[in-house]
């Protein structure tokens, strides 16, 4: 059906050209739209209500947000509004085409993209996305031509070469495919990035197919070397299909001012120093920040400490160390003692230095608050003479010096100026960069010298966070050890648009240094490529912000000649902002120079710049252009500021300036008048670092756009006169994207990073005559790459029987179907972070008297056997049931009602508990005959990550349930060492007790330390194996995208998650694993037999499977029919410690000894299997939550 639609649409387009194409295709785009007359409105009336540009931009923004949440029909509706407005541009049709493509509305997708091409023949993104569309639908010829057009326009685009290579491979054109991927590989990692890594693997695959094994091994070695250098998400097909041309493009609208009252109100501050109640202990040194000439005979370390270090002046660290939502102050004084001041929340501060234990070492230069151990508490990193000291926040208002324990090395004589905490490799842990200035133990040679000019430069230190409270110095290995200078500070941001943050270092004896982050804790000096404006100036410090709101982070530099604002033109290539007002800078190197902050409140970062006399000038940023404007800031000419920071230390939204003078005094001012509209945005990371440091926040409302960086604590943002925003979007360091829609301002909002589920299996829904209902999760016996607590990988078993509910009913479908009884219809969904592999499905039926029941042994066992069915004529409840605490739990296990015994104590590792038991008294049993125990329940599984933790915790072994009975002496004896577990949610398993009793005492004890929850338990003395009376293969199976059901989750995890089929989440919770999946459409052929030709499902996919009711004739009188699903396949979750958890490959097969297959395993390679791969396994994965692209220029 889909393929034929595509063929028809493609043929139709071939006969349309020029303006006729646009006219012919528009009906596809606006189908169902009524004319003004049909709507009862005159053309004039319509014109009168035409939307303004801001409304149109809002439709674009909301459409983009919907698209990134996987709500493609809703996205198409928003883009359709733009089209109907009559103001659509080519990129609007491009966006509409992308939405229709993802919604599988292929005629309209092709029409929209073709219209975009007619409107803008040179819009390369259109050809690129037509290539992706054709590739997905197996129209390889048109796909090939489309990618060739892109390459002709942009021959160095790695995405186009990569996808062209993929098309060639699908066409069995191995030589061109290899050439295409080698083009990407020749670009190298620096340019190719994720496409380089992916092309290495594709080249390896092709070389193996060509039997060029030695070359293949070389390429594979390269791939293994670089595969960890990019985040896993960038190697998934969404990112590999996207490139720079494959994203939703919202046209750049003219920037709009949101200054509101600030546009007309003069900026005025009044002093509030005395109101804060802060008293500093002095110890500062008055003066400008330079020293006079020093005689070598007078120099000593004591001299340097007393006379030179105070020249740096005090500094201030701002952070909420006690979590009360009020920013506290830590004031560092190089000439005296440091002080911690607690913010009372009422506009005053209290000195808590002694209580907190953070007076610190003397001769400190600066401090940084950071949650390095993800404890939720901000610790203190204090830089100064001798290195960096780390004070761990104990969570009770006190700190402990853990510098040595944390592995941070002392640096005798070295003056460290700054500790910068950021997540270098997106592993959820804050790494440490230390900037060093010089070493006072190594004075210059000669009879006299000056500080700092005559002193030798120092090096950078880079410490990797090990995740256990310690750091390791990897400066040299990271590529940061070669550069030297008198470094003053550093900052980070994603300047190059990659997923990793880059670094900029500032020094007063040379130009700044730009290091591009290559991933994997490796950096490369790219200062020259940053441009002449970047590399020509001596920058003493800087600030990062999106000064012109174009979606790229720019730089403000405080230089020896004044200041510069550098525009990031993309890929960290900087050019000067034009027409900056001239301000003569201070002469001393260590003098305060300026501050970047939104002083006006119009959402644009302004500059406060100090001149040679110390006077502050406001350089107001009006839509990306700077103008000097009046500011009333009462600063005495005699006051020499050493530092100045902007903060909201009092009322939310109210701007304060807080600084310290060179002689060790505090100075603070509050902005007069009511604040503009504002947002306080904080982060709560789970996979990312707790503070969300490195997250990017984007705000949109109509034509308004802003982007800010979470660099250290919450982001404080002004929005001018905007009382609400269309979208506030957070992109975490892990590239998880979360959208808040229709956000009111003047409040604090908090992004909590969504957590990935611990384990995964596909979901099964069945039709009950009225609706689809959740039955259970399936394929739980076939986990791939699952780590066991002993360090081995669990061997998967591929086949299981699933008992279907008695409410199962056929679905009528047309007159003919109703006559035959309709279809039994099921939905198999991939809703967790996993990849599912379905090989065979069969519907089994057992006809039996109404007085007996049929069960499948739905067991997960370390020693699996072929699944079987049992007839149970009578079910007997235990006489008693007690837990290990003596609680009577018989009422809880007597019926299936989702009430479970749960008195055991759970441990910190998910799925683990203290040893606990359940004792059942089966009463009097017959002397002969089979005795079987049947248990229905579920397991809160321990995943691979939990197993990894258990590997290093010998005191907590993982103990599967075992069975004990009493011997003649009344002692408990283990008779079944591993009885197994329920294989899924609410599954029923059988334990054969025949011959296991050692006395006439028929008590049975089940013991484990796993979180197993039993719903119903009964036993029988005469069950028997039965065979199905009828079985059927699928009449029809269709694979398609659906999305994610809304789970009902028990926060205590006593009850399993339940899924309501009719209720869909409004966003995708995660992205798929990278690789190739089964193409959408009819897949019934793949499910007919267990032949390794599997339906490979991605997260968000659904497979509708129908079995004809005609296969099951009417029942005899007094009998009933029980149905079972015979499922063969595997499931692989995305947990880091699961083998190959980031990729679809390697594909499993039934003869493998374990997963992943070893060299001794022979993968399928028959002609039929190769045809299956070529025909079906062609759908690249694509992002459900793509990275947010900035507006196009």
N, C-alpha and C positions, 0 to 999 in steps of 0.2 A: 504493500500500500504506500509506504513512505517513499520507496524507490520510484514507484510509478508516478507519484505526485511530482517528485523532483525532475524526472525525465520530461513530463508534460510541461512543467514550468520552464525548464531549460530550453526545450524546443520552441516554446512560445517566445522567449526572449530573443532567440536567434533571428526571428523574423521582424523584430522591432528595431528601429534605429532612430537617431536624431531626436527631435522634439516629440515625434510621435511616440517614442518609448515612454517618455515621462507621462504623456497623456494616457497612454494605454495602461501603464502600470499603476497610476494613482488610484484607480478603483480598487485594486487589491489592498492598497494602504488605508483607504478610508471607507472600506466596505461597511455598509450599514449607516453611513452618515446621511442625514437628510438635508435637503436644501433648505434655505431660509424660508421659502414659501411653504414647504411641507411642514416646517416646524411652527408655522403660524407667525413668523416674524418677517418683516420686510428687510431687504438688504440694508437699508439705512439703519434699522433697529439693530441688526447684527453688528454693523460697523460701530454703532454707538457703544456697544458692550464689548468691543474687541479688547483682549487682554493687553496689559502694558508689558514692557520688556522685563520688568521684575517678576511678574507672574509667569511669563514664559520660561524665565531662567529657573524659577522654582519648580516648574514641571520637569525641566531637565534634571535638576538636582535630585528630586524625589524619584524620578525614573532610574537614575543611576544608583540611588540607594536601594531601591527594590531589586534592581538587577544583581547587585552584589549580595543580596540576601537570598538569591535564588528564586525570587518571585517574578518570573519572567512575564507572565501575562499582565501582571500589574505594571511592570516596567513598560511593556508595550503600550498599555493604556495611557501612561503619562507621556511617552514620546508621541503617541497618536494625537494627544491634545496639542502638542507643538505643531504637528503637521496641519491639523485642522485650523490652527490660528492664522494660517497664511503667511507666517513669518519663519517657516522652517528653512534652514540652510542644509547644505549637503551632509554635514556631520549629524544632523538630526535624523536623516534617512539612514545613515550608517548605523546609528544607535538603535533605531527601530529594527533594522535588519538583524542586528545582533540579538536583540530581545526575541524576535520571532524565531530566529535560529534555535535559541535555547529552549523556546516553547514548542519546538517541532512543528511550527506553522511554516512549512517550507516554501509554499507558493509565495506567501507574503514576504518571507525573508529574502528570497531571491529577487522579488520585485523591488523591495526597498533598497537593497544593495545596488541593483541595477540603476534605479533612479538616482541614487547618490552618485554613481559613476557618470550618468548623463549630466548631472548638475556640475560636477567637478571632475572632469576627465583625468586630471593630474593628481587627484587625491589618492595617494599610494595605499592608504589604509583600506580603501574599498577593494582593490585588487587582492590585497593580503587576506581580507576576511572572506572574499569570494573563494579564494584558494582553500581556506580552512573549511568552508561550507562544502565545497565539492569533495574535499578529501574525506570528510566525515561520512559523506553519502556515497563514497566509492566511485565517484566520477573523476577518475584519476587524470584523464586527458585534460579537461578544463582546469583541474587543480594545478596541474603542471604548468599550463600556460599562464595562469594567474600569478604563481610564484615567480615565474621567469620575468613577468612584467615588473614585479616589485624589485627583483634583483637588478634589472636594467636601470631602474631609477635609483636604487641604493645598493650597489654591489657589495658593500661591507656590512649588510644587515645579517647577523648570525641567525636570527629567527627564520628568515626566509630560506636561507640555505639549508637549515636543519629540516624544515618542513618539506622542502623540495626533495631532500634526501629520503624522507619518510615516504613520500609519494612514489619515488622511483623504486624503493624497496618493495612497496605493495604491488607495483607493476612488474616485479621480478627483474627490474633493470639494475642488476647488482653493480655493474661498473659505474654508471652515472650516480647511483646512490652512494657508493663509496667516495666518488669524487666530490659530491656535494658535502658530505660529512667531513671530508678532509679539508675542504675550504674553511669550514668552521674551525677545525683543529689548527689550521695554519694561523688563524687569528690569535691563537694563544688564549690562555686563561684570562689575562687582564682585560681583553676585549670581549671574548666569547662568554665568559662567566658560566652560567648554568648551561648554556647551549654548548659550550666547549666540553663540559663534563658529559652531557648527554650524548653528544656526537662521538665522543671516544667510545662509549659503550655500543652505540649503533655501528660504528666502524668495526669494532671487535666482532659483533654478531655477523656482519657481512663477510668479513675475512674468514670466519669459521665456515660460513656457507660456501665460500670459494675455496675451502680447503687450504688456505694460506696460514697455517697454524703458527709458524714462528712470528710472522707479522702480527697476528691476532694476539699473541701473548704479550708482545711489547706494548700494544695499544691497551690491553687489559691492565697491565702494570701501571700505565699512566693514569687510567681511569681510577684505579684503586688509590693512587696517590692523591688525586684531586677530588674524589667523591665526597670527602668530608669538608672540603673548602667552601662549599655553598650549602645553605640550609636545604633540608629535604624538600621543603615546600616548593623550592625553585626548580626542582627536577621533576615535579609532577606535570602532567600534560597541560593543565590550565596555564601554568607559567610558560611552558614550552610552546603553546599555541598563541600566547599573548604577544610576547615581544613588545616592541615599542609601537606596533601598529594594531595590536589586537585588543585594545581596551575601549570602553565607552569613552567618547569624547564629548565633553560639555564645552561648547564654544566659549571662548573667553569674552565675557561681556565687559563693557567699559566699567572700570572700578567706580564704586559709588561711595561717597563719604557717609559715614554714620556718626559724624561728630556730634550731632544734636546740639545741646546747650554749649558744649565746648567750642563749637565753631564761632560763637560770638562772645563767649565769656572769657575775660582775661584770666590767665593762670596765676593763682596766688597761693602762697603758703604762709602759715604762721608757725612760730616756734613752739614746740611742746616739750622741750628737753626737761624742764623742771617737773613736768607732770608725770614723767615716767618713773621717777624715783630711783634712777640708776646713778650710782656713784662709783666711778672708776678709781683704781688705786694709784693712778699716775704712773710714773716711770717712763713716760714718753720723752722725746727729745724735740724741743722746738727747733724750727728751722725749715729749710726748703726741701731737704732730702738729698743733699750732696755733702761730702766732707771736704775738708781742706787737704792739702798735701800732707802725707804721713812720712815721717822719718823712719827708716828701717830700724834704727836703734831703739825707737820708742814702741815698735810693734811687738805684740805678744797676743796669744789667744785671749787673755783677759782683757787686753786693750780692745781687741776686735769685738768681744762680747759687749763691752761697756760703751764703746763709741760708734761702732759700725752697724751692728744689727739694729739698734733703734732707728737708724735712718730709713728702714723700710716702713716704719709707722704702724699703728694699730690696724687691725682688720676685724671684720665681723662675719660670723657664720650664723645663718638664720635657719632654724628647724624646730619642729615640734617634737622634742625629745620624749615627752611623757604622754603623747597621744590624746591631749585634751582639745585639739583643734585650734589651739592658740600658738602662734609662732614664738619660740623662745630665742634668746640671743646668747651666743658665746663670743666674747670679745677677747681677741688675742693681742697681747701687748709685748712686742719684742724687747722692750726695755724694762718690763716689770712682770707681773703675774697675770695669768689668764683668769677670766671670770665667766661663770654661767649664770644667766638671769632667767628666772622662770616668769612667764607671762601669766598674770592672774586672770586675764580675760576682762578686766575692768579698766584697762588703760594704764596699769602700773606693773612694775617688775620687782622681783625679790631676788637678792643674791643668794644662790644655793650652791655656790662653788664648793665650800667645805663639805657640806652634806653629800654632794654628788661625787666628790673625790676627783675632780677634773681640773684642779689648779694647774696641773700639767708641768712639763719641764719649762724652765726659764728659757728665754731666747727663742720663743716660737714666732713664726711668721704668719701663718694662716691656719684655718681649720675648716673641716668639711663634715657636715652631718650626713650619714649614709647608713642604710640597713644592709650591711654586707652579708649577714647570716640569715636573711629572710625571716627574722624573728618577729617582725612587726614593730621593732624598737630601733630608733636611730642611734647608732653609735657615733663616736667622734674620732676623726683622723686629724691629728695635729702635726703640721709640718713646721720644721725649723732647724735649728742647729743640731747636727748629729743625726738627722733623719726624720722619719715619721713615727709618731707614737699612736697606737690604737687603743682607745678606751671603749671597751664593750659595755653597752647599755644592759644592765641587769634586769630591767623592766620594773624596778621598784624605786626609781628616782636616783639610783646610784650607778656608778661606772667602775669597771675594773681594768687596769692596764694589762692588756694581753699581747703587747707588742712582740715579745720574744716567743710566746706560745704560738702566735699567729704566723711566725716565720718572716716577719718584716725585719730586714737586717739593719743594724745600726750603721751609720755612715760618719765615722769620727771626723769632725771638722767641716763636714759638708753642710752647706746652707740649702735646705730644701724649702722651696717657696710655695708649692701647691700640691695637694692630694686630690686627684680627680678620680671619681668612681663612676664607671660605666660598664655596660655589658658588652665586651668586645666580640664575643662569639655567639651571642644569642642563646646561651645555655641556661639562662635564668639566674645567673650569679654575677654580682658586680665585681669587676676586676679593678685593679688599682694602677694608676699612672702617677708617678711622682716627678715633678719638675725640680731640677737642681740648679743652683745659681753659680756657686763657686765653692772652693774649699779653703776655709780660713786657716787651716794648718799648713797651707802651702802658699805663703805670701810671695809677691813678685820679687824678682831679683833687683838689685840696685840700692843706692843709698836712700832713695825716697820714691814714693809712688802715691797714686791716688786710688781711692775706692769710689765706685767699683771699676773704673776704666782700666786699671792696670792689672786686675785680677784675672786669672785664667778661667776659662769656661768649664762647665761640668757636663754631666751626661744625664740622660733620662733613665728612669727605672720603670719597668713594667712587670707587675705581679699578677699572675693568674690566680683566680679564686678557685680553690680546690673543692669547695662545697662542704668541707668539714671544719670550718672555722680557721683554716690556714691558707696561706698564700705561698706561691712559688715564683721566684724571680726568673722570668723567661725573656728578659730584654733582648739578648742576642738572638735567640731563636725566633723571636717575633720580628726581627728586622729593624728594631728601634735603637740598636746599640751604636750605630755608626755616626750619628749626628751629635754635635756638642754645641754648647752655647751657654750664655748666662740666662737661663730660662726663667721667665717670670711666672708663666701660667700656661694653661692648655684648655682647650674645649673640644667637644665632640658634636657631631651631627651627621646625618646622612646626606652629605653634600653631593655625592655622586649618584644618588638614586638607587644604590644597591640596598640589600637588606641589612648590611652591617654598618655601624657608625664609623665615620672617618675621624681622624685626629688632626688638630692644628695646634702647633706649639709657638709660643711667643718668647722672644729673647731680645735683650737690649743691646746686643753686640752683632746683630745681623738680621736678615729678613726672616719672616715667619717660615715655619716648615709645615708642609702639608703631607700627611701620610694617608694614603688610601688603604682602607681595610679590605684585605683579600679574603677574609674568613679564615677560620681555623687558627686564630691567634697569630696571623701573619699580616704584615704591613709593608707597603712600598712607598718610598719617597716620591711624591708626584708634585713637588713644589714648582718645578719648571713648567709643567703642563698647566698649572693653575693660572698662568698669565703674568704678564709684566707688571700689572698693577699690584698683584699680590707679592711678587718676589723682589720688587725694587725698594720697598719701604722697610725701615727698621721699626717693627711693631712691638711695643712694650706690653700690650694686652689687647683684648678684643671681646666682642660679643657676637652672638649668633641670633638671627631673627629673620623672618620672611618680611623684609622691609617694604617690598612692593607688592606683596600678596599675590605672587604668581605661582605659589606652591613649591618654591625652591628656597632653601635656607641661604641667606646672604651673610656677609660679615661686616662688622664695624671694627676698625682698627684704630688704636691709640698709638700714634707714631711720634717719632722725634720731631717731625716737622708739623705736627698737628693731628689730624685725624683723617681717615678715609672710610667711605662706605662702598663696599664692593658688591656688585650684583652678580649672583650666580646665574650664568647663562645656560647652565646645564652641564652635568658631568664635572662639576667643580672647576669650571673655567670662569674666571672672575674678570669683570670690567668695572671701571669706576662709575658710580652714580654721578650724573652731570650737575654742574652749577651748585656745588656745595658752598654755603657761606664760609668765608675765611675767618678763622679764629687763631690768633697767635698763641702757641702752646707754652706751657711752663718750660723753663730750661733744664732744671734738674731731672736726671733720669728717673729718680724714685718718687717724683711728685705725682699727686693725683691728677688724672687727665680727663676722665669722663665716665658717663653712665648711659646705658641704653635702657629705656623703659617707656611705657605708654603714659607719658605725663599728661597729655591732653585728654585721653580717654576715648579716642576715636578708633581704637583697635590697631592703629599703626604705631610701631615702636619709634619714639622720638629719641633725641640725644640731648643730654646735659653735658656741655663741654666747658672745661676750665681753661681760662686764658692765662697769659703770663703773670697776671697779677692775682690769680686765684679766683677771679670772678666767674660765675657760672652763666653760660649762655644757653637758652632753650632753642634748639634747632627742631622746629615742629615738622613732623612728617605728615604732609598732606598728600595722600594718594601716591605715595612713593617719591614725592619731591620734598626736599628739605628747605625750610625758610626760617630765618631767625625771627622769633616773635618775643614779645615782652613777657617777662616773668617776674613776679614779686616773690623773692626768696631772701628773707632778712639774714644775711651772713655778714658779719663784721669783717672789714678788710684785714683785721689782725688775725682772724681765724684761718689757719692753714689746714685744710682737710687732707687727711691721709687716705680716707676711703669714704664712699657714699653708696648706699644701696636703697633700692625702692622695695617697699613691702607693705602688706596690710597687717600691721601689728595690732591694730585696734578693731574698729568696726569693719565688717566685711564690705569690700568694695571701696573703702575709704583709703586713698593713697597716702602713704607716709614716706618720707625720706629720712633715713637714719644713717649717721656717719660718726666717724671719730676723727679727732684732730691730731696733728703731729705731736702735740704735747700731752696726749693721753686723756683727752676730755671727750665726752659724748655730746653729740649735737643731733637734734631731731626736729623735723617739721611735718606738719599735716596740711594737706591740700584743703583749701577753703571751698565751701559750697557743697551742694549735694553731688554725689558721684554719678557718673554716667552708668548706664546699664552694664552689668558685669556677670561673670561666671567664675566660680572657683571649681577647678577640675582636679580631682584626686584619683589615684589609681590603686587597685588592690590586685596584685598579680598572683597567679598560681603557678603556671609554667614559666612565665617571665619573672623577673625579680619583683619582690614584694612592692617596691615603690613605683614600679612601672617606668623606671629611668630608661630613657631612649624611646619611649612611646611618642608617637606624633599625633597631635590633636588637630582636626580640621573642622572648621565651622562654616556653614553656608546658610544664607538667607537671600533668596532672589539672586541679584547680581553680586551680592557681598560674599567674599571668601577670605578666610584667614587660616593660617597654619602656625602652630606653636609646638615647641619641643618640651617634653617633660625631662628636665635636666637634673633636678634635685628637689623632690617634693612636689606639692601641687602646683598647677599652673593657674595664674591669676590673670584673667582676660577681661578687657573692656570691650563692649559691643556698641558703644555710642548710643544712638537713639533706638536701637533694636530691642524690643521687649520680648521677642521670641526668635528662634532660629529653626530653619527647615531641618537641618541635620547637624548634629555634633558627632564626629566620627573619631574613634580611637584606633590606631594601628599599633599593636603591641610589638615589642622586639621579636616575638615569635611569628610575626606577620598575621596573627589573629586580628580580624577586623570586627569591631562592634559599632553599631550605629544607634544613636538615640535620635528619634524623629520628633519634630514639633516640641522643641525644648524651650521652656520659659526661662528668661534670664533673671538676674538678681537672686541667685540661689547657688548653693553648692551641689554639684553632681559628682557621683562616684562611679567609675567604671570598675566592675569586678570581672576579671578575666574568666571566661567560661572554662570549666575544667573538662578535660577529656575523660571519658568513661574508662574504667580499668580493664574490662574485657568485653568480648563481642561475639555475637552470633546473629545470623539473619533472623528476622521476625516472620512468623506465620500468622496470617489472618484467614478466617473461613467465613463463608456466607451462612447465616443462620435463618434465612427466610425473610429477613428484614434489613439486615445490614452486615457489614464485615466486622467481625469481632476478633480480638487478639486471642490466639490460642496458646502459643509458647514460642520460645526461641529454638532453633533447630541447628543441626550440624555441630552440636557441642561436643560430639565424640571425635571430631576431626580438627582439633586446633593445630595450626601449622606454626612451627618454630617456637612453641611455648617452652619457656625455661622452667625446669624443675628445681626444687630446693637443693638437690645434690649437685647442681651444675650441669646436668645433662639436659637434652631436649626431649620433651615428651613425644612419644611416637603416636601419630594420629591414626585413627581408625575411621574409615570413610562412610560406613553405612549404618543407618539406624531406622527403627520403626517409631512413628509418632502416633500416639492414640489421638483420634479426632473426637470432638465433642458430639454428644448425642443430638445436639441441636442442628447438626449439619443438614442443609437443605440444598436441592438443586436450584439454579438460577434460570428461570424461563428466559428464552432469547429468541423471539420470533415465533410465528405460528408453527413452523416445522419443528422447532425445538420443543415447543410445548407439547406437541403430540408425542415426541419421543421422551419427554420427561425433563428436558433442559440439560444444563451442565452443572457439575459440581465445580465451583470456582474458588480459587485460592489466590491470595496475594502473598508473595515472598518479597520482603523488603530488606534493603541494606540500610540501616538507620544509625549505626554506630561507626566509629572510626575503624574501618575494616575493609577487607576485600573478601568476597565470597565466591566460591567455585562450585557450581551445581553441575553434576555429571548426569545423574539419572533421577527421575521422579516417577513413581507409580502409585496409583491409588488401589489399595487392597480392601477387600470386604470379606467379612466372615458372617455367615447367616447362622443363627443359633436360637434356641428357645428363649423366650422372654425371661425365664427364671434364672438364667446364668449370664455372666458377664465375660467379656473377652478383654484381656490386657496384653500390652506389649511390655517386654522387659526393657524399660527405657533407662538403661544403666550406663554410667561412665565408669570404666574399670581399667585398671592397669594391665589386666589380662583379658582383653575383650574377646568375645565370641560372636558368631553370627547372630543377628537379631532374631527373636522368636516371639510367637504369639501363644497365649495360654488361655484355656477355658477355665473359669472359676465358678463352679456351681454354687458354692456357699462361702460367705465371708464371715469370719469370726473376729470379734474385737478381743483384745487382751482383757484379762480379769482386772489387771491394774497396770498403771504406768506412772512412774515417779522419776524425777530428775535427780541429779547427784546431790541436790540440796534437800531432798525429801519432799519436794512439792508434788502434789497429785496433779498430773497433767493428762489424765485419761480424757477429761472433757475436751481438751485441746486437740487430741489426735483421733477422736472418734468419728469425725466427719470432715469433709473438705469444705472449709469455711474461711480459709485464709487467717486462721488463728493458730499460732505456732508457739511451742515452748521456746523460751528465749532468755532464761535466767543466767546463762553462762556469761562470763566476763570477756569482752572482746579486747584484743590487743591493738597496738598502734598500727601494725601492718594490716591492711585491709584483708578481710577474709580469715584472719587468724584470731584464735581465742585461747583462753586457758583450757586445760584438759577438762572435759565435761562428759557426762554419760546420761543415758536414758535406759532405765531398767523396766522390762516388760514381763509380766507374768502371763504365760499362755494357758495356764490352768492344766486340766487333764487332757492328755492327747491319746489318740488311739495307739495301740501297740504296734500296728503295722501301717504302712502307707507313707506317702510323701507329705512332708511338712514344709510349707513355704511361708516366708514372711514377706508381706507386700507393704512398701513404704512410699507414700506420696509426699513430695516436698520440693525444696529448691536449695541452692547453694549460693552464698555470696562468695564468689570465686576470688582466690588469690591469684593475681596476674604475674607476668614475668618480672615486673619490678619488685613485687613482694618476694618472689622467689630469690631474686638477686640479693635482697636484704637478708633473707634467711640463710643464704649460703655463708654469710659472715657472722651468723648468730647461732652458734652451736647449742645455746641454751633453749632455742625455740625450734625444734624440728617440726616438719609438717607431717602430721599423722592422719592418714586417711582412716575413716571409720573401720573399726574392727569389732568382731563379735566374740563375746565371752558367755560361757555357761558354767554352772556349778558342777564340781565333781562330787564323788561320794562323800568326801570330807567337808563339803560345803564351801570349798575355795573356788574363786573365779579362775577359769582356765580359758585362754584364747583358743578358739576353734576355727575362726576365719580371720586371717591376718589383715585382709583388705576386702571389705564387702562391697566397695564401690560407692558411687554417689549418684544422685539423680542427674541425668544428662542435660537438664534444662529447667526452665521454670515450670513448676507444678507438674512434674513428671513422676511416673510410678515405676519403681524398680522392684525386682524380686531377689530374695536371698534364700537359697535352698538350705534348710536346716535338717534335712533328712540325714539321720545317722550322726548328728552333731551333739546330741544330748548325752551327758556322761552319767546321769542319774535320773531319778524320777522327778527331780526338781526341774520344772520347765520355765524357770526364769531365764530371760535373755537380756544381756547388757550390751549396748552399743556405745563405744567409746571413741572420742576423737578430740582434736583441738582445732577443727575447722568450723566455720560458721555455717552449719547445716540446720535448716529449719524444716521440721516435719509437720505436715498438715494432717495426714490421716495414715494410720497404721492398722492393718488387719493381717490375719493369717488364715491359711487354708490347709486342709489335710488331703485334698484330692484334686488339685489342679492338674491339667494335662496340656501338652503341646497340641496346637491345632494348626492346620494350614489354611490359607485364605481360599475361599470358594471362588472368588472372582478377583481379577486384577486388570488394570487398564493403564495404558500409557497416555500421556497428554494428547488431547484432541487439538489443542492450540496452546501456544505459549508466546507471550509478547513481552519483550524487555523495553523499558522506557524509564524516563526520569519522573519521579514523583515528589520527592522531598522527605520531610521528617515529621513523624507523628509527635504530638505533644505528650511527653511521658508524665505519668502521675507517680511521683517519687516519694517514698517514705524516708524522711530525713534520718531516721534511726536504722534504716536498712533491715528492719525485721520482716517487712513484706517486700516482695519483688516489685520492680518497676512494672507499671501497667501502661499500655499504650492504647489510645483511642484513635481508631483508624480515621474517623471523620474529622478529627481535629489536627490540623497541620500547623507546625511552627512557622513563624513568619520570617525565619532566617535559618540558613544552614549553620550548624554548630561547628563544623570542621570541613577541611578540604580532603579530597581523596588522595590515596597513595599514587605516586607517580608510576606511569606505565601505560600499557595498552589494555583496554577492556573489550568485551564483546560488543559489537555494533548493535544499535537499537533495531528493534523490529522483531519479526517472527524467529523464535529460537526453538520451536518445538522439536525440530529434528535432533538438536543436541541433547535433549532430555530422554531420548527413547532407549538408550542403552549406556552401560557403564564402560566407556571406551576412551576415557581421558579427553574427550572433546567436550569441554566444559563451558557453561555459561559463566563468564567472569563478570561479577557485578561490582560496581563502585558505590561508595557511600552516596545515598540519595536515590539510588536506583530502585525500581520495582519490577517484578516479573509476575505478570498475570498468567495463571495456569488453569486451564479448563480440562476437565475429564467428562466425556459424554455419559450422561445417565443411562443411555441406551445399552451400555455395557453391563448394567446391573438390572436383571429382570425382576418382576414383582415377587414379593415374599410369599411363602406359604402362610396359611392362617396360624396365628399364635407365635410366630417367629419374629425376631427383630434382626437388624443388620448393624454391625459395628464396622466403622471405617478406620483405616490406618494409612498414613503416608509412609511410603518406603522411599527414603531420601538417601542419596549417595552424593557425597561432596566434602568440601573442606571449608574452613574459615580461618582467616589470619587477621589478628588485631594489630593496631598501630602503636603498641607500647614500645618504648625504646629498647628494652631488653628482649624483645621478641625478634627472632632471626628474620632478616629481610623485612622488617616491619614498615619500611618506607617505600617499598616497591611492590608492584604486582608480581613481577618475576622473582625467582624462577617459578614457573607453573608446576603444580604438583602432578604426580601420576601414581597409579595404584601399585606399581612394582617397586617404588622407591623404598629403601630400607628405613629411612626417616626423612624428616624435612629440616633443612634443605637437602636436596639430593646430593650424594657424594659422587666422587669420580667413578666409583664402582657401579653406580646406578646408570642404567641405559634409558635415557629419555626417549619418548616415542618419536619415531622418525619415518613413519610409513608415508606413502603417497597420500593416503586419505587424511592423515594427521596434518601434513604440510598444507593440503588444500583447506582444511579447517582453519589453520592459522591464517592463511592468506585471505580466506573469505569472511571469517567471522571476527577474528581478533584484530580489529582495525581501528577501534575507537580510542583515540588518545584521551587520557584524563585531562580535565580542565577545572580550573579553580571555581569553586562555588562562592568563595569569598575573595575575589581578586584584589590585588593591591590597588590602592586608590591613586589614580593618575592625576597630576595637577592639570589645571585648565590649559588647553592648547593656546599657543601664541597666535 
